[in-house]
Amino acid sequence: MKPIRKQWFTHVVSALLLLIMAIFSVTSMNQIVAAAHPNNENLPLPIDLSISPPVTSFLPLYSKLNPIPEQVQEQAAELLTLPEIEPTEQIPQVTISTYEITAYYLNVREQSNPDSNILEVLKQGTLVQVLSTTANGWLQLKDGGYVKASYTKLVSEEAILAVTEQPSLEQAVVPIGEDLMALNNIDNIEPLSPTSIVESESGLSEVHIEELLEGTDLEDLGLAEAILEIEQDYGINAYFTIAVMKLESGNGKSKLAKKKNNLFGLNAISGDAYNKGLSFNTKEDCIRKFGQLIADKYVEKGYTTVEKIAKKYCPANSKWPVHVKAIMERDYKKL
């Protein structure tokens, strides 16, 4: 029974406290009205029997009896003060350049070097968006990959706001005239007529090159891609590469070609050609080495034609340039 009595006593005390607060509220109200009407002291006042919340009733009295310390007021003011909004930093701008592909075709590579993977092949006249130019002469494409700058020309430049996410091709600020075109089916491309100029475009495709290698021991070896690579990367005409390869390897039948993958007689000194000749892991490696050699040691030194190259490449055979040019002309007529 003791817990029940304790609860009852608590309820009674609470009720008395509420009653006292109500009476205090009514008394305070009567005093306010009486002060407002000094000439009507006996004016009956309507009494609102509703009980005001204790906190609201006592706040004015509490404020007078217990002034709020200045420190507390300052802290409250700090809490209510809105934080200053810092000015938004200016978004930097980047320049997007539009370039046109000038080569008959141009490989887009994964990295800025001729040995990296080919992502796609672009046709002459294609417009691409460029973010930057590398120190070694490659253009970084906005849509990914790199192309050799020497086979492009600048069309326009436009500054845009830098954003975290690159916009899609459809959202590009600088419009491109046509979609990037991979030359997976380029049978309709017309090859160009070969000349004595070694650093030139051939207009050949992989399909064309495979056709030119038919009936030789170089057929079906997958050499077309490497031949086109050195035309793109070093500017060495594909007709010239094929002609020298056929001539020096005996259409792929020579011992150097079979055993050492040496298709161009590289370092094959007369009298001990096989032992002195360079050896390569693959025939594609040999083709790439040939392109680099002709570009760096011949074209860059002023040996820019078939006739000029012959004087240094094969001085012992005066008919060498005639044979090379004859093969080039014959291959062109096949297509």
C-alpha positions in Angstrom: 0.0 0.0 0.0 2.9 2.4 0.6 3.7 2.9 -3.2 0.0 3.7 -3.8 0.0 6.3 -1.1 3.2 7.8 -2.4 1.7 8.2 -5.9 -1.5 9.7 -4.5 0.5 12.2 -2.5 2.5 13.2 -5.6 -0.7 13.8 -7.7 -2.1 16.0 -4.9 1.0 18.1 -4.7 1.1 18.5 -8.5 -2.6 19.6 -8.5 -2.0 22.2 -5.8 1.0 23.6 -7.6 -1.1 24.0 -10.8 -3.9 25.7 -8.9 -1.4 28.2 -7.3 0.1 29.0 -10.7 -3.4 29.6 -12.1 -4.3 31.9 -9.3 -1.1 33.8 -9.7 -1.7 34.2 -13.4 -5.3 35.6 -12.8 -4.0 38.0 -10.1 -1.3 39.3 -12.4 -3.8 39.9 -15.1 -6.2 41.8 -12.8 -3.3 44.1 -11.7 -2.5 44.9 -15.3 -6.1 45.8 -16.1 -6.5 47.9 -13.0 -3.4 49.8 -13.9 -4.9 50.5 -17.4 -8.3 51.7 -16.0 -7.6 53.8 -12.9 -11.1 55.4 -12.9 -12.9 52.1 -13.0 -11.6 50.3 -10.0 -14.7 48.3 -9.5 -15.0 47.4 -13.2 -15.9 43.7 -13.2 -13.3 41.7 -15.1 -13.9 38.5 -17.1 -11.8 35.8 -15.5 -10.2 33.3 -17.9 -10.2 30.0 -16.0 -7.8 28.4 -18.4 -4.4 27.7 -16.9 -1.5 29.4 -18.7 1.7 27.4 -19.1 3.9 28.0 -16.1 6.9 28.9 -18.2 5.1 31.7 -20.1 3.4 33.0 -16.9 6.7 33.3 -15.0 9.0 34.6 -17.7 8.3 38.3 -17.3 8.6 38.1 -13.5 11.7 35.9 -13.8 13.4 38.3 -16.1 12.9 41.2 -13.7 14.0 39.3 -10.6 16.8 37.4 -12.3 18.4 39.5 -15.1 20.1 37.3 -17.8 23.9 37.7 -17.5 25.6 39.6 -20.4 27.9 36.6 -21.1 24.8 34.4 -21.7 23.3 37.0 -23.9 26.4 37.2 -26.0 26.6 33.4 -26.3 22.9 33.4 -27.4 23.6 36.2 -29.9 26.5 34.1 -31.4 24.3 31.1 -31.8 21.6 33.2 -33.6 24.1 34.9 -35.9 24.1 33.4 -39.4 27.5 32.3 -40.6 29.1 34.4 -43.3 28.9 32.9 -46.8 32.3 32.8 -48.4 32.3 34.0 -52.0 32.3 31.3 -54.6 35.7 30.6 -56.2 35.9 31.5 -59.8 35.7 28.4 -62.0 38.9 28.1 -64.1 38.6 27.9 -67.9 40.3 25.4 -70.2 40.9 25.7 -73.9 39.4 23.0 -76.2 41.0 23.1 -79.6 39.5 21.6 -82.7 41.9 19.9 -85.1 41.4 18.3 -88.6 43.0 15.1 -89.6 45.2 15.7 -92.6 46.6 12.2 -93.1 44.6 9.8 -95.3 44.0 7.8 -92.1 45.4 8.3 -88.6 45.7 5.8 -85.7 44.4 6.9 -82.3 46.8 5.4 -79.8 46.3 4.7 -76.1 49.5 6.5 -75.1 51.6 9.2 -76.8 54.0 6.9 -78.5 53.9 4.8 -81.6 54.3 1.5 -79.8 51.1 1.8 -77.7 47.8 0.1 -78.5 45.6 1.4 -81.4 42.2 2.5 -80.2 40.7 3.4 -83.6 41.6 4.8 -87.0 40.4 8.2 -88.1 39.7 9.2 -91.7 41.1 12.3 -93.4 39.0 15.4 -92.7 37.7 14.1 -89.4 37.5 16.9 -86.7 38.7 16.0 -83.2 38.7 17.9 -79.9 42.1 18.3 -78.3 42.9 19.0 -74.6 46.7 19.5 -74.8 49.8 18.9 -76.8 52.5 16.6 -75.3 56.2 17.5 -75.3 56.9 14.8 -77.9 54.4 16.1 -80.5 51.2 14.2 -79.8 47.7 15.6 -79.3 45.7 14.4 -76.3 42.1 13.9 -77.5 39.2 15.0 -75.3 37.4 11.7 -76.0 40.5 9.6 -75.1 43.7 8.6 -76.8 46.5 10.4 -78.7 47.2 11.2 -82.3 50.4 12.5 -84.0 50.2 16.3 -84.2 52.1 16.4 -87.5 49.2 14.8 -89.3 46.7 17.3 -88.1 46.0 21.0 -88.5 44.4 23.5 -86.1 40.9 24.6 -87.0 39.7 26.6 -83.9 40.1 27.1 -80.2 37.4 27.9 -77.6 37.7 28.4 -73.8 35.1 26.6 -71.7 34.5 26.3 -67.9 36.4 23.4 -66.3 34.1 20.8 -64.9 34.7 17.7 -62.8 33.0 15.4 -65.3 33.9 15.8 -68.9 30.8 16.3 -71.1 29.8 13.7 -73.5 30.4 14.0 -77.2 26.8 15.2 -77.7 27.3 17.9 -75.0 30.6 19.2 -76.4 31.0 22.9 -76.5 33.0 22.9 -79.7 30.9 21.1 -82.3 32.6 18.6 -84.5 31.5 18.3 -88.1 31.2 14.5 -88.1 31.5 11.6 -85.7 34.8 9.9 -85.2 35.0 7.3 -87.9 36.8 4.0 -87.4 38.0 2.7 -90.8 36.9 -0.9 -90.3 35.4 -1.1 -93.7 37.4 1.1 -96.1 37.3 -0.8 -99.4 35.9 2.2 -101.1 39.1 4.3 -100.5 41.1 5.0 -103.6 44.8 4.5 -103.3 47.1 7.3 -104.3 49.6 7.0 -107.1 53.2 6.3 -105.7 56.0 8.7 -106.4 59.7 8.9 -105.6 59.1 10.9 -102.5 59.5 8.5 -99.6 57.8 10.6 -96.9 54.3 10.7 -98.4 50.9 9.2 -98.1 49.9 6.1 -100.0 46.2 6.0 -99.4 46.5 2.2 -98.8 44.3 0.3 -96.4 45.0 -3.0 -94.7 42.8 -4.6 -97.3 44.9 -3.1 -100.1 48.2 -4.3 -98.5 46.9 -7.8 -98.0 46.0 -7.9 -101.7 49.4 -6.7 -102.7 51.1 -9.5 -100.6 48.9 -12.3 -102.1 50.9 -15.0 -103.9 54.1 -14.3 -101.9 55.5 -15.8 -98.7 54.5 -12.6 -97.0 50.9 -13.4 -97.4 48.6 -13.9 -94.4 51.3 -12.9 -91.9 49.4 -9.9 -90.5 52.0 -7.4 -91.7 49.6 -4.8 -93.1 49.0 -3.1 -89.7 52.7 -2.6 -89.1 53.3 -1.3 -92.6 50.5 1.3 -92.1 51.9 2.1 -88.6 55.2 3.3 -89.9 53.5 5.4 -92.6 51.5 7.1 -89.9 54.2 7.4 -87.2 57.2 8.1 -89.4 55.7 9.2 -92.7 57.3 6.3 -94.7 55.1 5.6 -97.8 53.6 2.1 -97.6 54.3 1.4 -101.3 58.0 2.1 -100.7 58.0 -0.2 -97.6 56.3 -3.0 -99.4 58.6 -2.7 -102.5 61.8 -2.8 -100.4 60.5 -5.7 -98.4 59.6 -7.7 -101.5 63.0 -6.9 -103.1 65.3 -7.5 -100.1 63.5 -10.7 -98.9 62.8 -12.3 -102.2 59.0 -12.0 -101.6 59.6 -13.4 -98.1 61.6 -16.5 -99.2 65.1 -15.5 -98.1 66.8 -17.2 -95.3 67.1 -14.0 -93.4 63.3 -13.5 -93.7 62.5 -17.1 -92.6 65.0 -17.6 -89.8 65.7 -14.1 -88.5 62.5 -12.2 -89.5 64.8 -9.7 -91.3 62.7 -8.6 -94.2 64.8 -5.7 -95.4 68.4 -7.1 -95.4 69.2 -4.8 -92.4 72.9 -5.0 -91.7 73.3 -7.8 -94.2 76.9 -7.1 -95.3 78.0 -8.7 -98.6 80.0 -11.8 -98.1 78.4 -12.8 -94.7 74.9 -11.5 -95.1 73.1 -14.1 -93.0 75.5 -14.0 -90.0 75.8 -10.2 -90.0 72.1 -9.6 -90.6 70.0 -8.4 -87.7 67.6 -10.7 -86.0 64.1 -9.8 -84.8 61.6 -11.4 -82.6 58.8 -10.9 -85.1 58.5 -9.6 -88.7 56.4 -6.7 -87.3 59.3 -5.6 -85.2 61.5 -5.6 -88.2 59.0 -3.4 -90.2 58.9 -0.9 -87.3 62.7 -0.8 -87.1 62.8 -0.2 -90.9 60.4 2.7 -90.6 62.4 4.3 -87.7 65.7 3.8 -89.6 64.5 5.4 -92.8 63.0 8.3 -91.0 65.9 9.0 -88.7 68.9 8.1 -90.7 67.8 8.9 -94.2 64.8 11.3 -94.5 66.0 13.5 -91.6 69.5 13.6 -93.2 68.1 14.8 -96.6 67.7 11.4 -98.3 64.1 12.0 -99.2 63.6 10.1 -102.5 64.0 6.5 -103.6 67.1 7.5 -105.7 68.8 9.3 -102.8 68.1 6.5 -100.3 69.5 4.0 -102.7 73.0 5.6 -102.7 73.3 5.0 -99.0 71.0 2.0 -98.4 72.3 -0.2 -101.3 75.3 1.5 -103.0 76.5 -1.8 -104.5 73.5 -2.2 -106.6 72.9 0.7 -109.0 69.7 -0.8 -110.2 68.2 -0.9 -106.7 66.1 2.3 -107.1 64.8 1.1 -110.5 63.7 -2.2 -109.0 62.0 -0.5 -106.1 60.1 2.0 -108.2 59.1 -0.8 -110.6 57.5 -2.8 -107.8 55.7 0.3 -106.5 54.2 1.0 -109.9 53.3 -2.7 -110.5 51.5 -2.8 -107.1 49.6 0.3 -107.8 48.3 -1.1 -111.0 47.0 -4.2 -109.2 44.6 -2.3 -107.1 
